[in-house]
Amino acid sequence: MNDQSKPTTTSPMTDRRAFLKTATTVTAGLATMSFAAPGIAKSKSPNERLGVAVIGAGGRAGGHMSVLNDLMKRDKYPIDLVAVCDVYRPRLEARQKQFKFAKAYMDHRELLADPAVDVVHIATPDHIHGYQAIDAIKAGKDVYCEKPVTHWTQLDLTKELAEVVANSDQVFQLGTQGMSDSAWHQMKALVKEGRIGRPLHGEAGFFRVGDWGERRMPVDDPNAKPGKDLDWDAFLGTAPKRPFDVDRFFRWRLFEDYAGGPATDLYPHCLTQVVDILGVGFPDTVVASGGIMRYDYELREVPDTINLIAKYPEKVTISVLGTQANDFNGEESRGAGQRQPMIRGWEGSLSITNHNEDILFTPVNEGGNPGKPERIKIERAENMKDYFKNFLDGCLNRDKNTWSPMDLAFRTQTVLQMAMLGMRDEKVAKFDQEKKTIIA
């Protein structure tokens, strides 16, 4: 768990040209996504290795550690596990012993001051991510940050982090590991080459049964108390000050102060690739509805169901639907609980078919003259180890073009933040394109 510092009407051809010009402008400077599987990067010197640290020692952090440990021992990847940090000492010490980290810290700022640390993986509660990522970038460390990149109330912090990363030489990757799936990069290339014509709409979804990200979070010690072994103030950070509560500390995903439910916990996994494929910037408006539809019990504050539609100045809309009360996603899905995205354009659509083996291009049936569908083989499925390698290769080679960079995280998180605010206020959330801020 979990560490924190003191958050006119035109012809179709004319309109298409205008779109392509706009799309080129929007996507200038964005990461160029290679969909070849990464290997072991070539270091700048034969003896160079990366000192990797993990901030957070809970369940998700443990997943990071397992993959990193496997890369180091089985793949002989040039990394060392040099430090781990957590505000709860029993968990911290258990992870240090399990993965043989050289050092353990309860304050992430002390870890960032350690010269042995080159790279940090951040796996702490949502409301802490942004502050720790900014601290790490400013300390000259490369950053892998778990999704969501920030809390749903922290738009200004998201923008600040994007600026800090853009103005640094540091490598950043968000923990949307589905971006290791080559299907999304292949779809992006097809859209860019004009296969579907002018992009029109993207849809995604995430359906599952169970609040296993929230209610089932374990309480390590029902008798835990703040003190030298549990830094409650560091956990709270800039969240509202409250008396210590074991449920808030150990089961923080239940509470709006620290999490947002499926919109920010799950939707980064299905929205990120759609935003990237379509090459859109920030939405003008987002509408959303939802709430607690099934898991209505005393502690839960975050919704279990939320549906959203975002409208973009590029004349594109994106919809994301989802609930934790039903897990049917159709026969084709990419990832557990994740419905396959559909990308629609003026001249055709892209989807996933053939038991997740192919991308299907379906031409628009115009004037009763349907074109011939085309199947494009998907080159590589999602793989967590490949995803970590993509990030670490960037760290070794000083290449900021990761599969899920900060500018993409900013554009994606803005949609989700607007959706949460709009749902809660029961109104349309609007975005100021010049100031890059939510205005309603």
Order of alpha helices (4+ residues) and beta strands (2+ residues): alpha-beta-alpha-beta-alpha-beta-alpha-beta-alpha-beta-alpha-beta-alpha-beta-alpha-alpha-alpha-alpha-beta-beta-beta-beta-beta-beta-beta-alpha-alpha-beta-beta
